[in-house]
Every structure is written in C-alpha cells, then in structure tokens.
C-alpha cells in the first residue's frame, strides 16, 4: 500500500475544517469509496473519493497557498504571523504524514536561516573592505575585495556556515517554481554539508526529491518562507525565523501525538527547569535525553535575558534516535 494514495478522516478534517463526524457523514453517502482498515482506524483511497470532495480538498489547498502569499509579519514580535503561517502550511501537507512533512518544513526553515546569516556577514564584509578607515579590511582594488568577501574563513571564524552559491536562498527562490525544485533543494543540503562537514555531515534532510509533496507545493513553501523579511533587517529576520522554527517544532510534536514527545518537551516546562538551574557564564549543561535541544536553547536564552554572554556556555547531550539528534543539531544552529 502506498500511503500517499490514501487519506484519513483526520487529514480530511484538518484540510476542510470539518469535524471528523462531519467527514464520516459525508462519506457514508457514497458506497463506492474503497476503504482499508489500519488498526482501529480507516484509510480512504483518494482516487475513489467523490469528485465534489476531491474538489473541495483542492480548493482548500489553493486557498492556503493564496493566504500564505498575502501573509506579511507586522513586526518581529508578531505572534499571529507564526500561527497563520502554520495554519496555512499545515493545509498544504495534504495527506502527507506529519513526521515526513516536519523534515521538509524544518529543513527549509534551516536553509533560510543559514542563508540569512551568510548574507548578513557577506554584506558586512562588503562594507568593511570599502571602508578606508578600516586598516584590517580595506582593499582599494575590487579583485582583492572579492577575495576577502569570498574567503570561507571570514565566515567560519565568526561561527557562520559558509553557504555555496547553489545553496543560497536567493538561488533556490529563483528556482522555486521549477518542476525539479526538489532536486535543487537536495543539492543545496548536500553542498552545505560538504562545505561544513564537522558540524553538519549527515545531519540535513535530503528527502525533497522523494517527498510525496507536489513540486509546486514545495515551490510555494520556498516562496512563503521568503516572506519572513523585515526591510532588509537581517537580525530581526533571523530572530523571527528562530521563533517560527521553534513554534513549528511544537506544532509538529502536537500533530504527531505521543510520538511528538520523543523530540519535544513543552516550552513552559523547559523554561521552568532552566529557571531552577540558573545556568551561568562558562557553565556546562547536560541533558541525557536532549530531544530537539529545547533545554540548550532555553539555557542560552536565560543568559541573554540576564545580560550575560550567551556564547560562553557548553552543552552536552544524549539522544538515542538519530533523526531526533539531527533535529537537535539544526535547532542549535538556528
């Protein structure tokens, strides 16, 4: 059985905004729908659904695309933006399992974040090499400036991943509506890993060619996340991306039910634990079941709130699930 050929009552309820009971009443009117029983639940063969239901599902997904195209954050503290972003993005996943969609969406958010960090440093270097008052960086010749701006060590020494051109967000945005956008994204993930093997080798999801999501939906997700921008203020943009990433982690954990608890602990609980621990500069934090790294993120946030240097803290963790460990590494990078 190919799962993408089937859809559950829960998926139809989520997409159409109708209760599960309402969906079941709609389906009872049609006797030709093919059904498979999985445990105590049922899956419906998509191609045997009535045309009116298929049309409504298609319409709702198209509406989600339109809503996402018109979404714009009012400011970097706009909590409604991340909620609306999730609501629309969740409809786009159709009958794709949340555990698969999670890797698609969080992978794209990671790409956007590391690209923004790269662009920020790239822009700063462009200013420094043209500043005649800066003896360490100023270069009178354009060729020499280009050497400095493209020097990988200028990024890595600042804790910023060097992003090859074909992995930069601007490049992917230009390819967003190509039918093979999945291939471009997989190549971007591979290129970033190869450029930063110590931190990222084997970490990033390279599933975009195989995903059951239609290519135009992948392209729309790229266009959607391109909207997370604040008048070229990359610092605010990165903060918003971090918040969206964390919010989406929580929503995916909720969507996966009990399985979500394997990688996500509710933020209020993590914050309470961190408040009790009171981490300080040059301290070490160990989490024996680190999941997606929420304890580490909140520990750094604790230092920042208390006006301490959040880079002066070490983290150690254990995680038995390799996929969850990769989520943790991506979360820490963001």
Secondary structure, DSSP 8 states (H G I E B T S, - for coil): --GGGEEEHHHHHHHHT--HHHHHHHHHT-S---EEEETTEEEEEGGGS-HHHHHHHHHHHHHHHHHHHH---SSTT-HHHHHHHHHHHHHHTTTS-HHHHHHHHHHHHHHHHHHHHHHHHHHHHHHHTT-TT-TTT--SSHHHHHHHHT-THHHHTTT-----GGGSHHHHHHTTTSTTHHHHHHHHHHHHHHHTHHHHTTTS---TTT-SS-HHHHHHHHHHHTT--STT-HHHHHHHHHHHHHHHHHHHHHHTGGGGGGT---HHHHHHHHHHH---TTEEEEETT-TTSHHHHHHHHHHHHTT--TTSEEEEE--S-HHHHHHHHHHHH-
